[in-house]
């Protein structure tokens, strides 16, 4: 690929054709595009590129991870389509955009220096934002966080070919296994059922002082105890 004004040959070697101009026996590119040489005819031309279109939401990009922060990763990006024009080479990925499940640390999905395939989800004045949630998105080339050598990967696990270090990644083209989050709670379990508040006694509708429900360590409302006509706990004489 050449830009206007670049030297692509001499008149001793070629005849300049479409997309070129000559000056003092030197052939230059007149437009941006790809150099095409016709060796039989000893001619050279430049096939101009299509008009560049601006980057849009949904476009695919490649990016190198430059920095990792608690909730954001900074990328240096390049569009997959060479005819796409980007306003900046910098973009960002929020931690909520690295997994279909809950993600607490970037290090379990990407590391500094990795090459990733991503999709643009937002273009704002403050920055370009991308995602790697989809199955075909994620790390395409990983580098060891200890010795910086390229790593070999299978599934979501990568191993360094030099030092043997093993690390996890969100790998492009590999279906991500999203663990189910443990759900606890609910209104009024029977017997020993757990409810809102975790392992506490009482709660709405618990029977026999079962665990779970709202409230601290006290007997459950509506379960276990007796109440008089005024709604107060009935007193019992100790003997």
Secondary structure, 3 states (H helix, E strand, C coil): CECCCCEEEECCCCEECCCEEEECCEEEECCCEEEEEECCCCEEEEEECCCCEECCCCCEEEEEEEEECCCEEEEEEEECCCCEECCCCEEEEEHHHCCCCCCCCHHHCCCCCCEEEEEEEEEECCEEEEECCCCCCEEEECECCCCCCEEEEECCEEEECCCCCEEECCECCCCCCCCCCCCCCCCCCCCCCCECCECCECCCCCCCCCECCCCCCCCCCCCCCCECCCCCECCCCCC
